[in-house]
């Protein structure tokens, strides 16, 4: 069995990502049944400076929250990894800051070979091709 390392090609591990009805090993889906049926897992990446500036210029940033506080910009955005696609590992072991909480450990930074997008995903959800 090949180890997860920088430069390796990986794909989503059916056993750890999807339910038994979809050919996986989980009793319940990771997030929701729609994603499970479509064979996708959402992964995050930090927002770029341009995306944050665009948020400040949009109507979403105006006003106050329900608690009466000023709105904070999102720190990350998400995109979907698809079952059957191959991804290249850019960093095999890392921590990712994907919000205002603690950094998440046990992550890998992957590059989609189809779209060129990068994102952080838990290492346990990946298998080496």
C-alpha positions as CSV (number, residue, x, y, z in Angstrom):
1,X,0.0,0.0,0.0
2,X,1.4,3.4,-1.0
3,X,1.6,6.2,1.6
4,X,0.0,9.5,1.2
5,X,2.8,11.8,0.2
6,X,3.4,15.0,-1.7
7,X,2.9,14.6,-5.4
8,X,0.8,11.4,-5.1
9,X,-2.5,11.0,-7.0
10,X,-5.4,10.3,-4.7
11,X,-9.2,9.9,-5.0
12,X,-12.0,9.8,-2.5
13,X,-12.1,6.6,-0.4
14,X,-15.6,5.1,-0.9
15,X,-15.3,3.2,2.4
16,X,-14.8,6.4,4.5
17,X,-16.8,8.9,2.4
18,X,-20.1,7.2,1.4
19,X,-22.9,5.1,2.8
20,X,-23.4,1.4,2.2
21,X,-26.2,2.0,-0.3
22,X,-23.7,4.0,-2.4
23,X,-21.0,1.4,-2.2
24,X,-19.2,2.7,0.8
25,X,-18.9,1.7,4.4
26,X,-20.8,4.3,6.4
27,X,-24.2,3.8,8.0
28,X,-25.0,7.6,7.7
29,X,-23.7,10.1,5.2
30,X,-20.9,12.5,6.0
31,X,-23.0,15.6,5.5
32,X,-26.3,14.8,3.7
33,X,-28.0,12.3,1.5
34,X,-27.9,14.5,-1.6
35,X,-24.1,14.7,-1.5
36,X,-23.9,11.0,-0.8
37,X,-26.1,10.1,-3.7
38,X,-24.2,12.5,-6.0
39,X,-20.8,11.1,-4.9
40,X,-19.4,14.5,-3.7
41,X,-17.6,15.7,-0.6
42,X,-17.3,19.4,0.1
43,X,-13.8,20.7,1.0
44,X,-12.6,24.1,2.0
45,X,-10.0,26.6,1.1
46,X,-9.1,30.0,2.5
47,X,-10.6,33.0,0.6
48,X,-8.3,35.2,-1.4
49,X,-7.8,38.9,-0.7
50,X,-9.8,39.7,-3.9
51,X,-12.7,37.5,-2.8
52,X,-12.7,39.2,0.7
53,X,-12.6,42.6,-0.9
54,X,-15.5,41.6,-3.2
55,X,-17.5,40.5,-0.1
56,X,-16.9,43.9,1.5
57,X,-18.3,45.6,-1.7
58,X,-21.4,43.3,-1.8
59,X,-24.7,43.8,0.0
60,X,-24.0,40.8,2.2
61,X,-21.5,42.8,4.3
62,X,-23.9,45.7,5.0
63,X,-25.8,46.1,8.2
64,X,-25.7,44.1,11.4
65,X,-26.2,40.5,12.4
66,X,-29.3,39.2,14.3
67,X,-27.3,39.8,17.5
68,X,-26.7,43.5,16.6
69,X,-23.0,43.0,15.8
70,X,-21.1,44.0,12.7
71,X,-20.8,41.2,10.1
72,X,-17.4,39.4,9.8
73,X,-16.2,38.3,6.3
74,X,-16.1,34.6,5.6
75,X,-12.6,33.1,5.9
76,X,-13.1,30.2,3.6
77,X,-15.1,29.0,0.6
78,X,-16.0,25.4,-0.4
79,X,-16.0,23.3,-3.5
80,X,-16.9,19.7,-4.2
81,X,-14.6,16.8,-4.7
82,X,-16.2,14.1,-6.9
83,X,-16.1,10.4,-6.6
84,X,-13.9,8.8,-9.3
85,X,-11.8,12.0,-10.0
86,X,-8.1,12.1,-9.3
87,X,-6.4,14.8,-7.3
88,X,-2.8,15.6,-6.7
89,X,-1.5,16.0,-3.2
90,X,0.3,19.3,-2.7
91,X,0.8,18.9,1.1
92,X,0.2,15.5,2.7
93,X,0.2,16.6,6.4
94,X,-1.0,20.0,7.4
95,X,-3.4,22.1,9.6
96,X,-5.9,24.3,8.0
97,X,-7.5,27.5,9.3
98,X,-11.0,27.2,7.7
99,X,-13.0,29.6,9.9
100,X,-12.8,31.6,13.1
101,X,-12.3,28.5,15.3
102,X,-9.2,26.4,16.0
103,X,-7.2,25.2,13.0
104,X,-8.1,21.7,11.9
105,X,-5.4,19.1,12.0
106,X,-5.2,15.8,10.0
107,X,-5.7,17.6,6.7
108,X,-4.1,17.3,3.3
109,X,-4.0,20.0,0.6
110,X,-5.1,18.7,-2.8
111,X,-5.2,20.1,-6.3
112,X,-8.1,19.1,-8.7
113,X,-6.5,17.9,-11.9
114,X,-9.7,19.0,-13.9
115,X,-10.4,22.5,-12.5
116,X,-7.1,23.6,-11.0
117,X,-8.8,24.4,-7.6
118,X,-7.0,23.7,-4.3
119,X,-8.6,22.7,-1.0
120,X,-8.1,21.0,2.3
121,X,-9.6,17.6,3.0
122,X,-9.2,15.2,5.9
123,X,-6.5,12.6,5.1
124,X,-8.8,9.7,6.2
125,X,-11.2,10.5,3.3
126,X,-8.5,9.9,0.7
127,X,-6.8,6.8,-0.8
128,X,-3.8,6.7,-3.0
129,X,-4.5,5.7,-6.7
